[in-house]
């Protein structure tokens, strides 16, 4: 086995098809502790899943190393290659090395993995790239924490070794550390390598994470979902090797996809905190400028009113985002969120919005009776008028926002129920979504 690995490593510049077949035959010899018989249902302990897109020079070696790693664990396993539309000999090479190949026509790192996960039968699932950047013979080290109570294991490159030429300077010292730090801050985590591709988790953990991202942000999603699902997480140091072949990573595009995903799952930092800051600055500064006169003071008061409006909008966006995230299972309920749901009901929102509108309207009407001349001077009259107009706009916004927020709490209609044919021989028909058929009674 080791001779075959050494032989392959000496040819990392590329191998002929005949050399690949020879090495795959060496790796693919039957092993007593593993199985690649897909008909042997229920006998699989560990499933190694790899995405693949035009990796004919490396996928065979990765599959073979995965079989060796499975053998070292003493478990029975399988190797699954999720092909993402390869146009070279990747599929044939993977199959020759003993992998079960599944096809995912929809491009994307996450799409390929989810296809592979859906085909996996093991109680333990290991994921890793098929470019030989991760050493699958180290499987025992990665899965060992799962036997000691962990639900999810992250192989950390930064806690282990990064071989020369394995990672570009920008990725090693800028991209990965910055994105990992942002993730740790936003989600209060302490991971050292949020974008490692070598990980392991139990079947139960996979089900609880409910992964759905299609692109490279899939790596960040696993870390975030593991934390929000309260999984027991462990890190192990790994060695990151120089990949075989060209990288499919687009530094700017994929980096932005990671950052965008993290921000979208962090409404507190994206909306709520900036909204509170804008509201505080706008309203407190209005009080400071209350008695000042002059055109500059008037312009400042108008600008601060706009800042206040922006803050209120950011707060409502945050409320919408958090409510939606909880409705689709991306966020957990908390005491604060439950209090908000109880307090900000449709009826409360309508009353509050109407109250703000009426108060603002009263101020504006009073000023119109007194005359608009003092307003132009930018003094107290200008401040009260601006606050009155601001109250009217905020009230209208709250009024409509209350309706919009309530839409998130509406339950989805039940699936259509097929009713039996009538006694007169009519065709089967579907019950309306609003009718629940149970025990012969419609509620």
N, C-alpha and C positions, 0 to 999 in steps of 0.2 A: 504493500500500500504506500509506504513512504517513498519507495523508489519511483512509483508512478507520479506522486506529487512533485518530487524533485524534477523528474523528466518534464512535466508540464511547465513548471515554473521557469525552467531554462529556455522555454520557447514562448515566453510571454509576448514576443513580437508578432506571433502568429503561427498557426500550425496548419498542415495540410489535412485534408479530410481523412486520409488513411491513418495519419498519426493520431487524429482525434479518436477514430474508431478503436485503435489499439489501446489507447489510454482508458477510454470508456469501458472497454472490455475488462481491463484490469480492475477498475473501480467497481464494475457492475457484477462481479462474482457474488453468488448468493451468500448471505450471512445469516447465521443461525438466530440472531436476536432481532432481526428486522424483517420487514415484508414489503414488497412492492406489488403484491397481488391485490388489485382493487376489488376482487370478488370476495375477499376475506373481511366482510363487514363486521364491525364491532371489535376487531382485533388490533385496532390502531391506538397507540398511546400518544404519539407525537406526530404532528403534521408540519413539515417545513414548506413554507410558501414563498415563492420568488416571483417578482414581476419580470418580464422579459420583453425587450424591444431591440431586435437586431443585435444579439449578443452571442453569435455562433462561436466566437473565439474564447468565450469564458463560461457560458452556461453549463457546458458539459462538466467542466472542472468543479463548478459550484455544486452541481447535483451530486457528483461523486463525493465531494467533501462532506456534503450533507448526509449521505448514507454512512460515511465513516463516523461522523459525529453522532448519528443515531445509534450506531453500533456501540460506541463508547458509553452512551447513556444506559445501555442494557435494556432499552425499551423497544417496543415494536412500533414501526413508524411508516411514513410515506413521504414522498417528495413531490410537491405540486409546482409546476411552472405555469404561471398565468401569462400566456402570450398576448401581447397588446398590439398585434398586427405586424409581426416581423415579416420582412421581405427577403431574408436570407435563410440559411439552413438551421436557424436556432431551434425550431420545433423538432426537426429530425435529430439534431445533436442531443437535445434534452431527453427525448424518448430513448435514444440509444444508451444514454447513461442511466436509465432506470426511472425517469420522472414520469408522472402522469401530467400531460399537458392539457390545459383548459384554455379556451379562446375567449378573449374579451375584445370585441371590435371597437368599443368606445374607448378612445384614447384617454390617458390620464393615469398617473401613478396610483391615485386612490382607487380608481375604477378597476385597475388590474388586480390590486390587492383584495378588494371586496369580492371579485370573481373567484379568486383563489381561496379566500376564506369560506365562501359558500360551498366550495367543493371539498374542503378539508373535513376529515372524519375523526381527527385526534382530539383527545381531551386537553392536550397542550398544543398550542400553535406557536410556531416560531416564524418570524418574518425576516427577510434579508435580501439584499440586492443580488442580482445574478452577474455582476461584473467583477467578481473576485476581490472586492474591496473589504469584504468581511470573511473571516475564516470560520467556515461552518464546522470544522473539526473541533472547535471550542464549544460546541453545543452543551456539553455537560456543565460547564461553568455558567452558562446563561440560564439554563432551566433549573439548576439546583435550588435557587431560592424559592421556586414554586413548591418544592417539596417541604419547605420550612415555613409555609404559611403565606407567602406572597401571592398576589393575584396577577401581578404584572411586573415584568423585569425589563429594565432599560440598559442596553449595553452602551456604556459611555466611552466615547473616543478620547475625550479630554481628561477623563480620570485614568485612562490607560495610555496607549502609545499611538502616535500618528507618524507613520513611516514617511521618510523623505519622498516628496513628490506626490503624496497621497491626497493632499488638500492644498489648494491655492492659498497664498498669503492673505488675500482679501477675505476668503471664507474662514480661515483659521483665526485671524485676529480681529476681524470686523463683523462679517455677516453672522456667523453662528453665535459668537459671544453676545452681540447686541440683541439679536432676536431671542436668545435664551434668557437674557436679563429682562427684556420686556415681558416675556411670558411669566417669569418668576414674580415680577412686580405686580402685573395685572391679576394674577391668579393666586398669589401668595404661596408659591411653590419654591422648592429648593433643588431643582434638577440641574445637572452640570452639562447636559448635552441634549437639548430638546429635539434635535433633528437627526439623531442617529437612526440608521435604518436597520439595526440589528436588535430585535426585541422578542420577547416571549410573553405569553399570557395564557390563562386558562380559557376553556370554552365559556364558562360562566362569565368571566370578565369581558370577553368579546361581546356576549349578548347584552351585558349591562351598559357597555359603552355606546352601542347603537351607532356605529360609525357611518358617515355618509358623504364626506368630502371627496371630490373626484380628482383633484390635482395634488401638487406637492404639499399643500397645506395639510394633507392627510396625516403627516408626521406630527404636526402641532396638535391636530385634533385628538390624536390618541392620548397625548399627555394631558390635555385639558379635560377630556371626557373621563379619563382614569381618575383624576382628582375629584371631579364632580360626582362620580359614581362611588366615591369613598372606597376605592380599591386600595389594597395594601401594596405599596410600590417599593421595589428594590432596584438598586443600581449595581452593576458589576463593571469593572474595567475591561475594555477590549482593545485589540490592536486593529488599527485602520490601515489597510494596505493600498498601494497604488492600483487603481483600477485598470482592467484590460479594455481597450477600445476607447471610443470617444464618449465624453459625458453628455447626457441628455439634459443637464441642468442649465437653465437660463437664469443667471444670477439675479438680474434686476426683476424680471417678471415673476420668478418663483419666490424671491424674497418679498416682493409686494404682496403676493397671494398669502404668504404666511402672516405678514403684518396686518393685512386687511381682515383675515380670519380672526386674529387675536382681538382686534379692535371691535369687530362686530359682536363678539361674545363678551365684551366689557362695557356695557352701557353706562355703568357708574363713572368710568373714566372718560368715556367718549361723549356722554351727554350730561349726566347728572351733576358731576363736579363743576364742569365749565358753566352749566346753567346756574348753579347756586352762586358761583363767583360773579357772573354777569348781573344777576339780580341784585346781589349785595352792593356791587359797585354802582349800579344804576340808581338804586333807591337811596342809598346813603349819600351819594354825591348830590342828588337832588336836594336833600336836606341841607347840605353844606352851602349850596348855591341859592338857597331859598330866597334870601333878601337881596341878592346882588342885582344890579341894574346894568343896562347897556346892551349893545348888539352882541358883543362877545359872550356875555352871560346867557343871553337868549339862545344863541347858537349852541352853547354848551349844554343847556338844559334840554334842547331838542335831541342832541346827540345822545345824551344819557337816557332819555326816554326810549330811544331806539335800542340802546344796549339792554335796557330792562326788558323790552319786548323779545329781544334775541334770547335772553336768559330764560324767560318763561317758555319759549318754544323749545329750547334745549331740554328743559325739565320735562315737558310733556313728551318729547321724543324719547327720553330715557324711560319714562313710565310705560310708553307704548312698547319699546324694545324689550324691557324686562317682562312685561305681561305676555308678549308674544313668545319670548324664549321659554317661559314656564309652560305655556300652552302646548308647545311641541317637544317638551322634555329636555331643552338645552340648559335649563337653569333650575335650581332647587328652590323650594319655598323656604322662607325664613320668617321670623317674627315680624320684621319690618314689612316684608312684602304682604303678609297676611293682614297686618294693620292697614296698609294702603288699600288693599282690596276691600276691606270692610268700610273704610272711610270714604274713599273716592268712588261712590256709587253714582249711577246715572242721576238719581234724584238729587243727591247732594251737589253734584256738579251743576245741575240746572239751577238750583236755588242759589248757589254761590255765584254762578255766572250772571244770573239775573240781578242779584244784589250789586255786583260790581258795575254792571251797566247802568242801573238806576242811580247809583251814587255818583258815577261820573257824569251822567246826563244832568243831574241836579246841579252839579258844580258849573257845568258849561252854560246851562240856562241862567243860573244866577249871574254869571259873568256877562252874558249877553244883555241882561237887564241893566247891569251897572254900566255897560259900555265897553267897547274893545280898545279904547284909547290907551288905558294903562298897560294893556298886555304888550303893546309894541315897545314899551320902555324896558321890558325884560325884568321887572321887579317881582314882587310877591304875586301880583295878579297873573303874570305870565306863568309862574310856577304852579299856581293852583289850577289854571286852565290846562296846562300840559298834563298835570296829574289827573285831571278830570277826563281828558281825552284818552290818556293811557288806561285809566280804569275802564272806560267803555270798550276799548279794543281788547283788553285782557278778559273782560266779562264775556264778550262775544266768542273769544277764542275758547275759554273754559266751557262755555255752553255747547259748542260743537265738538270739542275734544271729549266731553263726557259721552256723547253718542258714539264717537269713534272707538273709544276705549271699551265700551260695552260690547262692541262687535267681537272683540277677542274672547269674550266669555260665552258667546253663543255656541251651543253644541252642534257638532256636525250631524247632518241627517243620517239616519240609519240606512244601511244598504237596502236596495230594493228587494222585496220579498216576492218570489214567484208564487202566485196563487194557483190552486189546482183548477182544471177545466170545470166549467159549469155543467150542470146536468143536461144542458141543451147542446152540448158538443162544441161549445166555443173554445177558441184557442187559449192556452195558458196566458195569463196576463200578470203584469207586475203591480204590486201594491204601491200606492203613493208613499213617498219617503216619510211623510208625516204620520202615517198609520203604522202602528206596531201590531203585528199579528201574533197573538199568543193564546194558545188554548182555545182557539175558535172565537175569541173576543177581540174586538178592536177598541183600543183605549183612545 
